[in-house]
Amino acid sequence: MKKRGLTLGLAAVMALSAILTGCGTSSTQATGTQASGGAGGQAETIELKFGHVLSQDSHFQVMANKMAELAAAKSNGSIKITVFPQSQLGGDSKMIQSMRTGVQALSITNQASLVNTVPELTIFDLPYLFDSIDQANKVLNGPVGQKYLDLLPQHGLIGLGYLSVVERNVFANKAIHKPEDMKSLKLRTMQAPGHIKAYELLGTQPTPMAYSEVYLSLQQGVVDGGDTPPDQFIMDKFIEVAKYYNMTKIHYLPLILTMSKMQWDKMSPEQQKTVQEAAKEALAFQTEYYKKEYHDSLEKMKAAGVKVIETDVNALKEQTSKAYDVILKDIPNGKQLLEEIEAAKKQ
């Protein structure tokens, strides 16, 4: 009987231990589920693909690497972001579609590539909408900029914030001091209504073509030039085929850090918070980094013999002002959106 009692006692202890152990495992699994969307003794690693169109030497790559580093640190390695530069995952349009269908997690998307999806973003096609990079960044990182990010979820995207805007200037084999110097120039421009209309008003011949074809086309005289930020002028080696970089400052192009809403919704609130925090810090880091890259690129041009021309911006601005009515009429609530931006610029 004593032996039987001892056996029953041991069985009871073992059963109680199993129950307690089971409770502990459930708690751990619940934590793992909340952190990763799956069961397990620890947070399961989630992998996010981050694609962009620029080179590994670009500020896009710097920002993406910084975000990957921060997300890994903040999640103890459970959030892994893998970066794919140089259009390895496709061009902007393809990556937008991949994010909307949940195939790709993250990308840096220029505003012009989103206007067909979010027509309100066409407001940023207006020439001379901003006076400087700093002014544009201030507006975009305030309530006005948030308004445009809030339009993205209904289209399957999440806007995590803005990189620094990029200032697009005209490079050519001709110096541009005043509007008359642009007459009849055949320029490759972005396929955006506001960009094309602005260059038409300046007397040029806007010429749509794939960006990858611009170098050879300029070299062969098919086009007389194009427009691009200083850093891309260096990275894409236009320094070899263009003698002048003209500071026309016609457009300041917003760049949005976008994420797939499908993948965002699969993450726990804790993961979403981690990704958003990593994005915020990486974007701030990129903005400061880009300021230096902008100025360094101009110095590299001068050192290579490219002449940097200070164009009469006020004269160009006056000439392109006629584009506003044409562009605004096709933008939902266009005049109101413009008024909001103008008010934010004064704050």
C-alpha positions in Angstrom: 0.0 0.0 0.0 2.9 2.3 0.9 4.5 1.6 -2.4 1.2 2.2 -4.2 0.7 5.5 -2.3 4.2 6.6 -3.2 3.6 5.7 -6.8 0.4 7.7 -6.9 2.1 10.6 -5.2 4.9 10.7 -7.7 2.3 10.5 -10.5 0.4 13.5 -9.0 3.7 15.5 -8.8 4.5 14.7 -12.4 1.1 15.6 -13.6 1.2 18.9 -11.7 4.7 19.6 -13.2 3.3 18.9 -16.7 0.4 21.3 -16.2 2.8 24.0 -14.9 5.2 23.4 -17.8 2.3 23.5 -20.2 1.2 26.8 -18.9 4.7 28.2 -19.2 5.0 27.0 -22.8 1.6 28.5 -23.7 2.8 31.9 -22.3 6.0 31.7 -24.4 4.1 30.7 -27.5 1.7 33.5 -27.0 4.6 35.9 -26.8 6.1 34.4 -29.9 2.8 34.7 -31.7 2.4 38.3 -30.8 5.9 39.2 -31.9 6.0 37.1 -35.1 2.6 35.8 -36.0 3.7 32.2 -35.3 4.1 29.8 -32.4 7.4 28.9 -30.9 9.6 29.3 -27.8 11.0 32.6 -29.1 10.1 35.4 -31.5 10.2 33.9 -35.0 12.3 35.8 -37.5 10.3 37.7 -40.2 12.0 38.7 -43.4 11.2 41.8 -45.3 12.4 42.5 -48.9 13.4 46.1 -49.5 13.9 47.1 -53.1 15.0 50.4 -54.7 16.2 51.6 -58.1 19.5 53.3 -57.3 23.0 52.0 -56.9 24.7 50.6 -53.8 26.6 53.9 -53.5 23.4 55.9 -53.3 21.6 57.6 -50.4 18.7 55.2 -51.0 21.1 52.4 -50.1 22.4 54.3 -47.1 18.9 54.8 -45.8 17.8 51.2 -46.4 20.9 49.7 -44.7 20.4 52.0 -41.7 16.7 50.9 -41.4 17.7 47.2 -41.6 20.4 47.7 -38.9 18.0 49.6 -36.6 15.1 47.1 -37.1 17.4 44.2 -36.3 18.7 45.9 -33.2 15.3 46.9 -31.9 13.8 43.5 -32.5 16.8 41.5 -31.1 17.3 40.1 -34.6 13.7 38.9 -35.2 13.0 41.5 -38.0 15.4 40.9 -40.9 15.3 43.4 -43.8 17.2 42.4 -46.9 18.0 45.2 -49.3 17.9 44.8 -53.1 19.4 47.9 -55.0 19.6 48.8 -58.7 16.1 47.6 -59.7 16.8 44.0 -58.8 13.1 43.6 -57.9 12.0 45.7 -60.9 11.4 49.3 -61.6 9.2 51.6 -59.5 5.9 50.6 -61.2 6.7 46.9 -60.8 7.7 47.3 -57.1 4.6 49.3 -56.3 2.5 46.5 -57.7 4.5 43.9 -55.8 3.9 45.8 -52.6 0.2 46.0 -53.3 0.0 42.3 -53.8 2.2 41.5 -50.8 5.1 40.0 -52.7 7.5 42.7 -51.6 7.6 44.5 -48.3 9.4 47.9 -48.7 10.6 50.4 -51.3 11.6 54.0 -51.8 9.0 55.4 -54.3 9.2 58.7 -56.0 6.1 60.8 -56.1 5.8 60.8 -59.9 5.5 57.0 -59.9 2.5 57.2 -57.6 0.3 59.8 -59.3 -1.7 57.3 -61.3 -2.5 55.6 -58.1 -2.9 58.7 -55.9 -3.8 61.6 -58.2 -3.6 64.2 -55.4 0.2 63.6 -55.4 0.3 65.4 -58.8 0.3 68.7 -56.8 4.1 68.1 -56.4 4.5 68.3 -60.2 4.0 72.1 -60.0 7.2 73.9 -61.0 8.8 76.0 -58.3 6.4 74.7 -55.7 9.1 75.0 -53.1 12.0 77.5 -52.7 14.6 75.0 -51.3 15.2 71.5 -50.2 15.0 72.5 -46.5 11.6 74.2 -47.1 10.2 71.2 -48.9 11.4 68.8 -46.3 9.8 70.9 -43.5 6.4 70.9 -45.2 6.5 67.2 -46.0 7.5 66.2 -42.5 4.5 68.2 -41.0 0.7 67.8 -41.1 0.5 68.6 -44.9 2.9 65.7 -45.7 1.1 63.3 -43.4 -2.1 64.1 -45.3 -0.6 62.4 -48.5 0.7 59.4 -46.5 -2.8 58.9 -45.2 -4.1 58.5 -48.8 -1.9 55.4 -49.4 -3.6 52.6 -47.3 -6.7 52.6 -49.4 -4.4 51.7 -52.3 -2.6 48.8 -50.6 0.4 50.8 -49.3 1.6 52.2 -46.1 3.6 55.5 -46.1 6.3 55.3 -43.4 7.7 58.8 -44.1 9.7 60.9 -46.5 13.3 60.8 -47.5 14.9 64.2 -48.4 13.4 65.6 -51.5 15.7 65.8 -54.5 16.3 68.9 -56.5 16.2 68.3 -60.2 18.4 70.5 -62.4 19.1 70.6 -66.1 22.3 69.1 -67.4 23.3 69.8 -71.1 26.1 70.8 -73.4 24.9 74.3 -73.2 24.9 76.9 -70.3 21.5 78.1 -69.2 21.6 81.5 -67.7 18.0 82.7 -68.6 14.8 81.2 -70.1 15.9 82.1 -73.7 18.8 79.7 -73.4 16.4 76.8 -73.2 14.7 77.5 -76.5 14.5 74.4 -78.7 16.6 72.2 -76.3 15.6 68.6 -76.6 15.5 67.4 -73.0 14.7 64.1 -71.5 12.1 64.7 -68.7 10.1 62.5 -66.4 6.8 61.4 -67.8 4.8 63.6 -65.4 2.3 66.1 -66.7 3.7 69.0 -64.6 7.2 68.3 -65.6 6.4 68.2 -69.3 4.2 71.3 -69.2 6.8 73.3 -67.4 9.5 72.5 -69.9 7.1 73.2 -72.8 6.5 76.7 -71.4 10.3 77.2 -71.3 10.5 76.5 -75.0 12.2 73.1 -74.8 11.2 69.9 -76.5 10.4 67.5 -73.6 11.4 64.0 -74.8 10.2 61.0 -72.9 12.6 58.0 -72.9 13.8 55.4 -70.5 16.3 56.8 -68.0 18.7 54.0 -68.9 18.9 55.3 -72.5 19.8 58.9 -71.6 23.6 58.6 -71.4 23.9 57.1 -74.9 21.3 59.4 -76.3 23.2 62.4 -75.0 26.5 61.0 -76.3 25.0 60.5 -79.7 23.2 63.8 -79.9 19.7 62.3 -79.8 18.9 64.6 -76.9 20.6 67.8 -75.7 20.3 67.0 -72.0 18.0 66.0 -69.2 17.3 66.8 -65.6 18.5 65.0 -62.5 19.8 65.7 -59.0 23.5 66.4 -58.4 24.2 63.0 -56.9 22.7 61.0 -59.8 24.5 63.2 -62.3 27.7 61.8 -60.7 26.6 58.2 -60.1 25.2 57.7 -63.6 28.3 59.2 -65.1 26.6 62.1 -67.0 29.7 63.9 -65.9 31.4 62.2 -68.9 28.9 63.5 -71.6 27.6 66.8 -70.3 29.7 70.0 -70.0 27.2 72.1 -68.0 25.1 71.5 -64.9 22.5 74.3 -64.7 20.9 75.1 -61.3 17.4 75.5 -62.7 15.7 74.1 -59.5 12.4 73.6 -61.3 11.2 70.6 -59.4 11.7 69.2 -55.9 10.8 65.5 -56.1 9.3 63.9 -52.9 10.5 60.4 -52.1 8.3 58.2 -50.0 9.3 55.2 -47.9 6.5 52.8 -48.7 5.5 49.4 -47.4 3.0 46.7 -48.4 -0.2 47.1 -46.4 -0.7 43.3 -46.7 2.6 42.6 -45.0 2.1 45.5 -42.5 -1.3 44.0 -41.5 0.3 40.6 -40.8 2.7 42.1 -38.3 1.8 42.5 -34.6 1.4 45.9 -33.1 4.8 45.5 -31.5 6.5 44.7 -34.8 4.7 47.6 -36.5 6.0 49.9 -33.8 9.5 48.6 -34.2 9.5 49.0 -38.0 8.0 52.5 -37.7 10.7 53.6 -35.2 13.5 52.2 -37.3 12.0 54.0 -40.4 11.8 57.3 -38.5 15.4 57.2 -37.3 16.7 56.0 -40.7 14.9 58.7 -42.6 16.3 61.4 -40.3 19.7 60.0 -40.8 19.3 60.0 -44.6 18.1 63.6 -44.7 21.3 64.8 -43.0 23.4 62.4 -45.1 21.9 63.8 -48.3 22.7 67.4 -47.5 26.4 66.5 -47.5 26.1 64.3 -50.6 24.3 67.2 -52.5 27.2 69.6 -51.8 29.9 67.0 -52.4 28.5 66.1 -55.8 28.6 69.7 -56.9 32.2 69.9 -55.9 33.0 66.7 -57.8 31.5 68.2 -60.9 33.6 71.3 -60.7 36.8 69.3 -60.1 36.0 67.2 -63.2 35.6 70.4 -65.4 31.8 70.5 -65.5 30.6 74.1 -65.3 28.0 74.6 -62.6 25.7 77.5 -63.8 23.7 79.7 -61.4 20.6 80.1 -63.6 18.2 83.0 -63.2 15.6 81.0 -61.3 13.2 83.9 -60.9 12.9 84.4 -64.6 12.2 80.7 -65.1 9.7 80.7 -62.3 7.8 83.6 -63.9 7.7 81.8 -67.3 6.4 78.5 -65.8 3.7 80.0 -63.6 1.2 79.5 -66.5 1.5 75.8 -65.9 -0.4 76.1 -62.6 -4.0 76.4 -63.9 -3.4 73.6 -66.4 -2.1 71.2 -63.8 -4.5 72.1 -61.0 -7.6 71.5 -63.0 -6.8 67.8 -63.2 -6.0 67.3 -59.5 -8.8 66.5 -57.0 -9.2 69.6 -54.8 -6.1 71.0 -56.5 -6.5 74.6 -55.5 -7.2 73.7 -51.8 -4.1 71.4 -51.8 -2.0 74.2 -53.1 -3.3 76.7 -50.5 -2.5 74.2 -47.7 1.1 73.9 -49.0 1.5 77.6 -49.4 0.3 78.2 -45.8 2.7 75.5 -44.5 5.6 77.2 -46.3 5.0 80.4 -44.2 5.0 78.6 -40.9 
